[in-house]
Structure formats: C-alpha cells, structure tokens
Amino acid sequence: MRTYHECVPCFISQATEAVRFVTDDREIHDKVLRGVRRMVDRMDLSQPPIAMGRHVHRMIRRLAGDEDPYKEVKERFNRAALALYPELKERVKRSRDPLAAAVRIAIAGNIIDFGVNRNLQESDVHEAIEQAMEAPLDNGALSDFRKAMADASSILYLGDNAGEIVFDRLLVEEMPLEKVTFVVRGSPVINDATMDDARAAGLTDIVEVIDNGSDAPGTLLESCSEEFRERFETADLILSKGQGNYETVSHIPKRIFFLLKAKCPVIARDLGCDVGTMLFRRK
C-alpha cells in the first residue's frame, strides 16, 4: 500500500502526540516536529505509511534516550488482557463455532493501538469485545480459512500489539498448533509486541514464536531479517493482524487473511469499508 497526501497531516499529528507521551521536554518536541517536516519533504510516496512511522519513532526514541518508552503501557495491557483471558477462553469454548468466536475476539483486540489512540482505556477493550461478538463476519472468508488451515503445512501469524496478542492466543489455540509460527517485532516500536510480550502472553508455551528482525510498526520486508523473509516466502498461509501489517503486506501475492479494525480513512478507503469496521478478509 502506498502513502497518500492525506497521510502527511497524520504523520505530524501522531508524531506530536507520541513525543508528548514519551517526554515533557519541549526542546525535544520541537526537534521531532522539525525532523518530521524534513522527512515529509524527502519521503517516497510509493512506500507504505509504516516506512515513515519507522523513521519517526526511531527519532523519538533517540532524542528521548529511551529504547522502549511504551514499556509500562505494554505491560499494563498485557496484564489487563491476561485477566480477561480465562473468561474469554470459556466464552470461545461455549460458543457454537469456537473458531468464529476466536476470530471475533482477536479482531476486537486490535483496538489496543497506541499509535492511533493514546487515550485508550481498558473499558474500551471490553466494549470492543462486545461489539465484535455482534458484528457481521465474512462467512465465506471463514470457510476459506478453515480449508486453508487444513491444506497448509506452515502458517505464519503476524502479530501486532502488546496486550492484543493475548486475544490472538485465543485464535491460535483454535488452529493446528504444530503448523503455527507466531511473529513479533524485532525490537520495540510504539506498543507493538516483542518477544518479551509473547512470553508474557503465554504464546511461547504453545507455539513457535520468532521475531522479524525489524523495528518497523508493520512487516516492512526490506527491513526484516533474512531468516524471517525466508519464513515469509515459504509459508503456505499467512494471517496478518492489524493496520500496520495490512499496509505492508496487502500487495504481496500470497495466501493472506487479514484481521483488523479500520482505524483511519485511508485504510478504510483501501478496504472499501467505513472507519471503525472490524474485518476478517482474505486477500
């Protein structure tokens, strides 16, 4: 997915909010704003928005002198999601279609995104779960997903945010575990999940978990490790979670299923839906 002109004000707005979250130092705020403006002048619009996001958050971490400024936020939402896990696990177990229920809950977890909403509260997560359980689900995509899982020898699940990956665990547990490899970011960026978060969520206890070697808030293949790119290339089936992964892999000719909430007008337009729509869609 390319970058559109509408993305530029969003880069500036998100960078401003992010640096204010990370530090109260106004001098650093000014440096980040000037830096983003310079980046915008040089940016390649053929690249996905995530490419710009990667540079912006690198700059914020460097100027603030903090390699993981969202660490406490990630830990808080990991704990909150884990507290919900037993109840949600039982809900999936009792449902008529456990896979469909797990897909809905996994999509609901995509609301935990501090790159888009830094005012997110735990009550918002509860509300998203209830909305997801009632929202329409593409039964054709779900049927295709069942068949694709049965046919696949290897499944790559591209994770997104900390906390959210506890909801992903519920879906992973409804999949053939011996086939699944879960993927996290190679190093901290915003509240995206890393290996530490995968351990906290219990994912490392049930499936293989690898990192992609990148600090981009998505799956920007050119920034990923050679090992991950090989795994991506050879995977029979890919499950892509969240906007960042959608932006970076939606153009790739592979069997990919997308789970996300459309959180911005550009993504919603690309998907042909309204902002706020929760989606499970095959490529």
C-alpha positions in Angstrom: 0.0 0.0 0.0 1.4 3.4 -0.9 1.4 6.6 1.1 -1.3 9.2 0.3 -1.3 13.0 0.7 -3.9 12.6 3.5 -1.3 10.7 5.5 1.0 13.7 5.9 -1.1 15.7 8.5 -1.5 12.4 10.3 2.3 11.8 10.5 2.7 15.2 12.1 -0.2 14.8 14.5 0.8 11.3 15.6 4.5 12.3 16.0 3.4 15.3 18.2 1.2 13.0 20.4 3.9 10.4 20.6 6.7 12.7 21.7 4.4 14.3 24.3 3.6 10.8 25.6 7.3 10.0 25.8 8.8 13.2 27.3 7.7 16.6 28.7 10.9 18.2 27.2 9.7 20.9 24.9 13.0 21.2 23.2 12.7 17.5 22.1 9.1 18.2 21.0 10.4 21.0 18.7 13.2 18.8 17.3 10.8 16.0 16.5 8.4 18.3 14.7 11.2 19.9 12.6 12.6 16.4 11.9 9.2 15.1 10.7 8.8 18.1 8.4 12.2 17.4 6.9 11.3 13.7 6.4 8.0 14.6 4.7 9.9 16.7 2.2 12.1 13.7 1.3 9.6 10.8 1.6 8.9 8.4 -1.1 5.1 8.2 -1.6 5.4 4.8 -3.2 6.3 3.4 0.2 3.7 2.4 2.8 3.0 4.9 5.7 4.7 2.5 8.0 8.1 3.3 6.4 7.7 6.9 7.6 6.4 5.7 11.0 9.6 3.7 11.5 11.8 6.7 11.0 9.7 9.0 13.2 9.7 6.6 16.2 13.4 5.9 15.8 14.0 9.6 16.1 11.7 10.0 19.1 13.4 7.1 20.9 16.9 8.5 20.1 16.1 12.1 21.2 14.3 10.9 24.4 17.1 8.5 25.2 14.6 5.7 25.8 14.7 2.5 23.7 11.3 1.3 24.9 9.2 4.3 26.0 5.9 2.3 25.9 7.2 -0.4 28.1 4.8 0.3 31.0 1.8 0.7 28.7 2.6 -2.7 27.1 2.9 -4.4 30.5 -0.3 -2.8 31.7 -2.3 -4.0 28.7 -0.7 -7.4 28.8 -1.9 -7.8 32.4 -5.4 -6.5 31.6 -5.7 -8.9 28.7 -4.5 -11.8 30.7 -7.0 -11.0 33.4 -9.7 -11.4 30.7 -8.2 -14.5 29.2 -10.0 -17.2 31.4 -13.4 -15.6 30.8 -12.8 -15.2 27.1 -11.4 -18.7 26.8 -14.6 -20.1 28.3 -16.7 -17.9 26.0 -14.9 -19.4 23.0 -15.3 -22.9 24.4 -19.1 -22.4 24.9 -19.8 -20.9 21.5 -21.5 -22.7 18.7 -18.5 -22.0 16.5 -15.3 -21.6 18.6 -13.2 -20.6 15.6 -15.6 -17.9 14.6 -15.8 -16.6 18.2 -11.9 -16.6 18.5 -11.7 -14.7 15.2 -14.1 -12.0 16.5 -12.2 -11.7 19.8 -8.9 -11.5 18.0 -10.2 -8.6 15.8 -11.5 -6.8 18.9 -8.0 -6.9 20.4 -6.8 -4.7 17.5 -8.3 -1.7 19.3 -5.1 -1.8 21.6 -3.1 0.5 19.4 -1.3 3.5 21.0 0.0 4.5 17.6 -3.6 5.6 16.8 -5.2 6.2 20.3 -3.1 7.2 23.3 -6.2 7.7 25.4 -7.2 4.1 25.2 -8.8 2.7 28.4 -9.4 -0.9 29.5 -13.2 -0.2 29.3 -12.7 0.5 25.6 -11.4 -3.0 25.2 -14.4 -4.5 26.9 -16.7 -2.5 24.6 -14.8 -3.6 21.5 -15.2 -7.3 22.5 -19.0 -7.0 22.9 -19.2 -5.1 19.5 -17.1 -7.7 17.8 -19.3 -10.6 19.1 -22.3 -9.0 17.4 -20.6 -7.5 14.2 -21.1 -9.2 10.8 -18.4 -11.8 9.9 -17.5 -12.8 6.4 -18.6 -16.4 6.5 -17.0 -17.0 3.1 -13.7 -15.9 4.4 -14.1 -18.0 7.5 -14.9 -21.1 5.4 -11.9 -20.4 3.1 -9.7 -20.0 6.2 -10.8 -23.4 7.6 -9.9 -25.1 4.3 -6.6 -23.1 4.0 -5.5 -24.2 7.5 -6.3 -27.8 6.7 -4.3 -27.7 3.5 -1.3 -25.7 4.8 1.8 -27.3 6.1 3.0 -24.0 7.6 1.1 -21.0 8.9 2.7 -17.6 9.8 0.7 -15.4 12.2 1.9 -11.8 12.0 1.2 -10.3 15.4 0.6 -6.6 16.1 0.4 -5.0 19.6 1.1 -6.0 23.2 -2.0 -6.9 25.1 -3.7 -7.7 21.8 -1.6 -10.8 21.4 -3.4 -12.3 24.4 -6.5 -12.2 22.2 -4.5 -13.6 19.3 -3.6 -16.5 21.6 -7.3 -17.5 21.8 -7.4 -17.8 18.0 -4.0 -19.6 17.8 -5.4 -22.2 20.2 -8.2 -22.9 17.7 -5.6 -23.5 15.0 -3.4 -26.6 14.3 -0.6 -25.6 16.8 2.0 -27.8 15.2 1.7 -25.7 12.0 1.7 -22.2 13.5 4.6 -19.8 13.9 3.7 -16.5 15.6 5.7 -13.4 14.7 6.6 -10.3 16.8 8.7 -7.2 16.1 12.5 -7.4 16.3 12.8 -4.5 18.7 10.5 -2.0 20.5 8.4 0.4 18.5 5.3 2.1 19.9 3.3 -0.6 21.8 4.0 -3.3 19.2 4.6 -6.7 20.6 8.1 -8.1 21.0 9.4 -11.4 22.3 9.0 -10.3 25.9 5.3 -9.7 25.3 4.9 -13.0 23.6 6.4 -14.7 26.7 4.1 -12.7 29.0 1.0 -13.7 26.9 1.9 -17.4 27.1 2.4 -17.7 23.3 5.9 -19.1 23.6 4.4 -22.0 25.7 2.1 -23.2 22.9 3.7 -22.4 19.5 7.0 -21.4 18.0 7.5 -17.6 18.2 10.0 -15.7 16.2 10.8 -12.0 15.7 11.0 -10.3 12.3 14.3 -8.5 13.0 12.7 -5.1 12.4 11.7 -2.0 14.4 9.0 -1.0 11.8 5.4 -1.0 13.2 4.4 -3.4 10.5 6.0 -6.1 8.3 8.2 -3.9 6.1 10.0 -6.9 4.4 13.1 -4.9 3.2 13.8 -4.0 6.9 13.3 -7.6 8.2 15.9 -10.3 8.8 16.8 -12.7 6.1 15.6 -15.6 8.3 12.2 -14.0 8.6 12.0 -13.2 4.9 12.7 -16.9 4.1 9.9 -18.0 6.5 7.5 -15.5 5.0 8.3 -16.7 1.5 7.9 -20.4 2.2 4.7 -20.1 4.4 1.7 -21.7 2.9 -0.7 -19.5 4.8 -0.3 -16.1 6.4 -2.6 -14.5 9.0 -2.0 -10.7 9.1 -3.1 -8.8 12.2 -3.7 -5.0 12.3 -3.3 -2.0 10.1 0.5 -1.9 10.1 0.8 -5.4 8.7 -2.0 -4.7 6.2 -0.2 -1.6 4.9 3.0 -3.5 4.4 1.9 -7.0 3.0 -1.5 -6.4 1.3 0.1 -6.0 -2.1 2.1 -9.3 -1.9 0.8 -12.2 -4.0 0.4 -14.8 -1.2 -2.4 -16.6 0.5 -3.1 -14.0 3.3 -6.1 -13.5 5.6 -6.4 -10.1 7.3 -7.8 -9.4 10.7 -8.1 -5.7 11.7 -10.1 -2.8 12.7 -10.1 0.0 10.1 -8.9 3.0 12.1 -8.3 5.7 9.6 -10.0 7.0 6.4 -7.1 6.0 4.1 -7.1 2.3 5.3 -10.9 2.3 5.2 -11.0 3.5 1.6 -8.4 1.0 0.6 -10.5 -1.8 2.1 -13.8 -0.4 0.9 -15.4 0.0 4.3 -16.3 2.6 6.9 -13.8 3.7 9.6 -14.3 1.6 12.7 -15.3 -1.6 10.7 -13.9 -4.8 12.1 -12.8 -7.1 9.3 -11.8 -10.6 8.6 -10.9 -10.7 4.9 -9.0 -13.0 2.6 -6.6 -11.4 0.0 
